[in-house]
Amino acid sequence: MGMVAGRMAAAEILGRKLPPPTADTGCGALITHITGGADAKTFQPMNVNFGLFPPVDTVKGGRKRRQERYKAYTDRAKVSFSEWLAL
């Protein structure tokens, strides 16, 4: 999160607009949870977990197994975060 804050601060100083990481990344999922994904009356801080991520596509016949889902979350997050870093 420190790197995200640093990049966002640097972009602001330079007069550039840098969107936050998408919710399918760890940092983006936490930002979404803090800024709009949680009810202010019942808000509880938390560490990143797969429950904060948007669901991954399911396979034909139902849900993926846990290990397959976690790999899919991670693979998707790596691509999205790499794209955000390239901005």
Buried (B, 14 or more C-beta within 10 A) or exposed (E): EEEBEEBBEEBEEEEEEBEBBBBBBBBBBBBBBEEEEBEEEEEEEEEBEBEBBEEBEEEEEEEBEEEEBBEBBBEBBEEBBEEBEEE
